[in-house]
Amino acid sequence: MLPVSELRFAQYYQFSKTAQMAVKNSNLSLDNVPSAVMQRAKLMLLNALTGKEYKPLAQESSELILNEILAFPVAKILLSFSKNSSYFERFAVFVSENAFNRLELEKSEVLLDLAQELSLSFELPEEKEFFVSIPVVQFLKIPQSAMQMHLINQKLLKGKLFLTQLEFARFLSEAVKLKVFQSLPVDVKKTPDSFKKISSEIFNEISSKQKQILVEALQGKVEVENFPPCFSELYSRLNSGQQLNHLGNFTLATFLIAISMPRDKILEAFKKAPNYDERTATYHIDRMSKGKKYTPASCNTMRSYGLCIQNGALCPGIKNPLMYYRRKIFKSQKFSSAGQNEQTEAGK
């Protein structure tokens, strides 16, 4: 077994080569996964896909730390039974954000060690205001979701980018996201049937929670901050009494219907338009709701309509505004005590 210091590193950075070595040395058998490992894996996956925080348990025993490390590959196996690529992306983001939150607190040596584990090239520059320099070619291979990390906002000199320690931590976390996403799905052909059953239970629970959240979210006041930028803009303009063109009215109505906003609230929003006609609006909303089902416009369609905001710069990686809205809803909601109870039970 690895020394405790290395096990702790693997516990915090479960995607690392150190963690992979710990898993290999453990001789973990999928036919007999310890219940403690499976419980942590289930909780990890459930929290990742529902936007809840997940904190590794603070342990002193090497065996208990190892359980936390082993939960990561088990969670990836459970996740791989899903054919939903958005789940893979959500899990990768979850791992990335956890890594960044930890890297913000780490000493500089840890960041450099992790960069080496990820096979990233870097140099220590002479300029004291910067932590590292990296080849621009390498930087461009790793998509950056944070606006401040876009190439246009970086110092570029002779084919190299210069980053502060915090910026380098963010860059590493994005490299982690790409690494995890590209590692999914794993091969599950020889996995015991029990894994498929457990994963099915998890996905059913997530689906149930998501439906419940959407219903609860729409019972109260509409929270425009959860809308994607394009529809937030349309909705705000409508609420301020501005007149939208036909495409604006149609796409906004389609979106509001798709998220199950009550009919009276949709009409209430459109009442503020200067050209509002109650009879016409009611007819179209009822026809769109009860008759032919209209699919909300994709991001590409919104661009072709000229309704996209900043060409998608505010919501990178999103292909459909409805996907953006659902993710925001899931993240903003605090789930019931079920997940908390599960974590408490796992920590006993």
C-alpha positions in Angstrom: 0.0 0.0 0.0 1.2 3.5 -0.7 2.3 5.9 2.1 -0.4 7.9 3.7 0.8 11.1 2.2 0.4 9.7 -1.3 -2.9 8.1 -0.5 -4.2 11.5 0.7 -3.1 13.1 -2.6 -4.9 10.3 -4.4 -8.0 10.9 -2.3 -8.1 14.5 -3.3 -7.1 13.9 -6.9 -8.8 10.6 -7.8 -8.1 11.0 -11.5 -4.3 11.2 -11.0 -1.7 8.6 -11.8 -1.1 8.2 -8.0 -4.7 7.3 -7.6 -4.6 4.9 -10.5 -1.6 3.2 -8.8 -3.4 3.0 -5.5 -6.3 1.3 -7.2 -4.1 -1.1 -9.1 -2.2 -2.1 -5.9 -5.5 -2.7 -4.0 -6.4 -5.6 -6.3 -10.0 -4.5 -6.2 -12.4 -7.2 -7.4 -15.6 -6.0 -9.1 -17.3 -9.2 -8.0 -16.8 -8.3 -4.4 -16.8 -4.5 -4.0 -16.8 -3.5 -0.3 -20.1 -2.0 0.8 -18.4 1.1 2.1 -16.8 1.7 -1.3 -20.1 1.1 -3.2 -21.9 3.5 -0.9 -19.4 6.3 -1.5 -19.4 5.6 -5.2 -23.2 5.9 -5.3 -23.2 9.1 -3.3 -20.4 10.6 -5.5 -22.3 9.8 -8.7 -25.6 11.0 -7.3 -24.1 14.3 -6.1 -22.2 14.8 -9.3 -25.3 14.5 -11.5 -27.6 16.6 -9.2 -25.2 19.4 -8.5 -24.7 18.7 -4.8 -21.4 19.2 -3.0 -19.4 16.1 -2.3 -16.6 16.1 0.3 -14.3 13.1 0.8 -14.5 11.8 4.4 -11.7 12.9 6.7 -9.9 9.6 7.6 -6.7 8.7 9.4 -6.7 5.0 8.5 -5.0 4.1 5.2 -7.6 1.5 4.5 -10.4 4.0 5.0 -8.7 6.6 2.7 -8.3 3.8 0.1 -12.1 3.2 0.2 -12.6 6.8 -0.9 -10.1 6.4 -3.7 -11.7 3.2 -4.9 -15.1 4.8 -5.0 -14.0 6.9 -8.0 -13.5 4.1 -10.6 -16.6 2.3 -9.2 -18.6 5.5 -9.8 -17.2 5.7 -13.3 -18.4 2.2 -14.0 -21.9 2.9 -12.7 -22.0 6.1 -14.8 -20.9 4.2 -17.9 -24.2 2.3 -18.1 -25.8 5.5 -19.0 -25.9 6.5 -22.7 -26.5 10.2 -21.8 -23.4 12.1 -22.8 -24.6 15.1 -20.7 -24.1 12.9 -17.6 -20.5 12.3 -18.6 -20.0 16.0 -19.0 -21.7 16.8 -15.7 -19.5 14.2 -13.9 -16.3 15.7 -15.5 -17.3 19.2 -14.5 -18.0 17.9 -10.9 -14.5 16.4 -10.7 -13.0 19.5 -12.2 -14.7 21.9 -9.8 -13.7 19.8 -6.8 -10.1 19.8 -8.1 -10.1 23.5 -8.5 -11.5 24.2 -5.0 -8.7 22.1 -3.6 -5.9 23.5 -5.9 -6.8 27.0 -4.8 -5.6 26.1 -1.3 -2.5 24.0 -2.3 1.1 25.0 -2.2 2.8 25.7 -5.5 4.7 22.4 -5.5 1.4 20.4 -5.6 0.2 22.3 -8.7 3.5 21.6 -10.4 3.4 17.9 -9.4 -0.1 17.5 -10.7 0.8 19.2 -13.9 3.5 16.7 -14.4 1.1 13.9 -13.7 -1.2 15.3 -16.4 1.7 15.4 -18.8 1.4 19.2 -19.2 4.4 21.3 -20.3 5.3 24.4 -18.3 8.2 26.6 -17.4 8.9 28.8 -14.4 9.2 32.3 -15.9 11.6 35.0 -14.6 8.7 37.5 -14.2 7.7 37.4 -10.6 4.1 38.4 -11.3 3.5 35.1 -13.1 3.7 31.6 -11.8 4.3 29.6 -15.0 4.4 29.9 -18.7 2.9 27.3 -21.0 2.9 26.8 -24.8 0.0 28.4 -26.5 -0.6 25.3 -28.6 -1.1 23.3 -25.4 -3.5 25.9 -24.0 -5.7 25.8 -27.1 -6.0 22.0 -26.8 -7.9 22.4 -23.5 -11.2 24.3 -23.7 -11.6 27.0 -21.1 -15.1 27.7 -19.8 -14.2 30.7 -17.6 -14.3 34.0 -19.5 -11.2 35.2 -17.8 -9.3 32.2 -19.1 -10.0 32.8 -22.7 -7.0 33.4 -24.9 -7.9 37.1 -25.6 -7.5 37.8 -21.8 -4.1 36.2 -21.5 -0.5 37.6 -21.8 1.0 36.0 -24.9 4.6 36.3 -25.8 6.7 34.3 -28.3 4.2 31.4 -28.4 3.8 31.2 -24.6 1.1 32.1 -22.2 1.9 33.5 -18.8 -0.4 32.5 -15.9 -0.6 33.4 -12.2 -0.9 30.6 -9.7 -4.7 30.9 -9.5 -5.0 31.0 -13.3 -2.7 27.9 -13.5 -5.0 26.1 -11.0 -8.0 26.9 -13.2 -6.1 25.7 -16.2 -5.3 22.4 -14.5 -8.9 22.0 -13.5 -10.0 22.4 -17.1 -7.4 19.8 -18.1 -8.8 17.5 -15.5 -12.3 18.0 -16.9 -11.1 17.1 -20.4 -9.2 14.0 -19.1 -12.2 12.7 -17.2 -14.7 13.3 -20.0 -12.5 11.6 -22.5 -12.2 8.6 -20.2 -15.9 7.9 -20.3 -17.6 5.6 -20.8 -15.5 2.8 -19.6 -16.0 -0.8 -20.9 -18.8 -2.5 -18.9 -19.1 -5.7 -20.9 -17.5 -7.8 -18.1 -19.1 -6.0 -15.2 -21.2 -7.9 -12.8 -25.0 -7.6 -13.3 -25.3 -6.0 -9.9 -23.6 -2.8 -11.2 -26.2 -2.4 -13.9 -29.0 -2.8 -11.4 -27.4 -0.2 -9.0 -26.8 2.3 -11.8 -30.4 1.9 -13.0 -31.6 2.7 -9.5 -29.4 5.8 -9.4 -30.6 7.1 -12.8 -34.2 6.5 -11.9 -33.7 8.5 -8.6 -32.0 11.3 -10.5 -34.8 11.5 -13.1 -37.4 11.6 -10.4 -35.6 14.4 -8.5 -35.2 16.4 -11.7 -38.9 16.2 -12.5 -39.8 17.1 -9.0 -37.4 20.1 -9.0 -38.8 21.4 -12.3 -42.4 21.2 -10.9 -41.4 22.9 -7.6 -39.4 25.6 -9.4 -42.3 26.6 -11.5 -44.8 26.8 -8.7 -43.4 30.0 -7.4 -42.1 33.2 -8.9 -40.3 32.8 -12.2 -36.5 33.1 -11.6 -35.2 34.7 -14.7 -31.6 34.2 -13.5 -32.0 30.5 -14.3 -32.9 31.2 -17.9 -30.1 30.9 -20.6 -28.8 34.4 -21.7 -30.8 34.4 -24.9 -34.2 33.8 -23.2 -33.3 35.9 -20.2 -32.8 38.7 -22.6 -36.1 38.1 -24.4 -38.0 37.7 -21.2 -36.5 40.8 -19.7 -37.3 42.9 -22.7 -40.9 41.6 -22.7 -41.3 42.4 -19.0 -40.0 45.9 -19.6 -42.7 46.6 -22.1 -40.6 46.2 -25.3 -42.1 44.7 -28.4 -40.5 41.5 -29.7 -40.5 40.4 -33.3 -42.4 37.3 -34.5 -39.4 35.0 -34.0 -38.8 36.4 -30.5 -42.4 35.9 -29.4 -42.5 32.4 -30.9 -39.2 31.1 -29.5 -39.9 32.5 -26.1 -43.4 31.0 -26.0 -42.0 27.7 -27.1 -39.4 27.8 -24.4 -41.8 28.8 -21.6 -44.2 26.0 -22.6 -41.3 23.4 -22.7 -40.4 24.2 -19.1 -44.0 23.7 -18.1 -44.7 27.3 -17.0 -48.4 27.6 -16.2 -50.5 29.1 -19.0 -51.7 32.1 -17.0 -48.1 33.0 -16.2 -47.1 32.9 -19.8 -50.0 35.1 -20.8 -49.2 37.4 -17.9 -45.7 37.9 -19.3 -46.9 38.6 -22.8 -49.5 41.1 -21.5 -46.7 43.6 -21.0 -46.0 43.8 -24.8 -47.3 47.0 -26.4 -49.0 45.1 -29.2 -50.6 42.5 -26.9 -54.0 41.1 -28.0 -55.5 38.8 -25.4 -57.6 36.8 -27.8 -54.7 36.3 -30.3 -52.2 35.4 -27.5 -54.5 33.0 -25.8 -55.3 31.2 -29.1 -51.6 30.8 -30.0 -50.5 29.7 -26.5 -53.3 27.1 -26.3 -52.6 25.8 -29.8 -48.9 25.5 -29.0 -49.6 23.8 -25.7 -52.3 21.3 -26.6 -51.7 20.6 -30.3 -48.5 20.1 -32.2 -45.5 20.0 -29.8 -42.9 22.5 -30.8 -39.4 21.8 -29.8 -37.5 24.8 -28.3 -35.0 26.3 -30.7 -31.4 24.9 -30.5 -28.4 27.2 -30.0 -27.6 27.0 -33.7 -31.2 28.0 -34.6 -31.1 30.9 -32.1 -27.9 32.1 -33.8 -29.6 31.9 -37.2 -32.5 34.0 -35.8 -30.0 36.6 -34.5 -31.2 35.9 -30.9 -28.0 34.4 -29.5 -26.2 36.5 -26.9 -22.4 37.1 -27.6 -22.3 34.0 -29.9 -22.6 31.6 -27.0 -19.6 33.0 -25.1 -21.7 33.2 -21.8 -22.7 29.5 -22.0 -19.9 27.5 -23.6 -20.5 23.8 -24.3 -24.3 24.2 -24.5 -26.1 23.0 -27.6 -29.7 23.7 -26.5 -31.0 26.5 -24.2 -33.3 24.1 -22.5 -30.2 22.1 -21.4 -28.8 25.2 -19.9 -32.0 26.0 -18.0 -32.3 22.5 -16.5 -28.7 22.5 -15.3 -29.1 25.9 -13.6 -32.3 24.6 -11.9 -30.6 21.5 -10.7 -27.7 23.4 -9.3 -29.7 26.1 -7.6 -32.0 23.7 -5.8 -31.1 22.1 -2.5 -32.2 18.5 -2.6 -34.1 16.9 0.2 -32.4 15.4 3.2 -32.2 12.0 1.5 -28.8 12.7 0.1 -27.6 14.1 3.4 -28.9 11.1 5.3 -27.1 8.8 2.9 -23.8 10.7 3.4 -24.3 10.5 7.2 -24.9 6.8 7.0 -21.8 6.3 4.9 -19.8 8.2 7.4 -20.8 6.0 10.3 
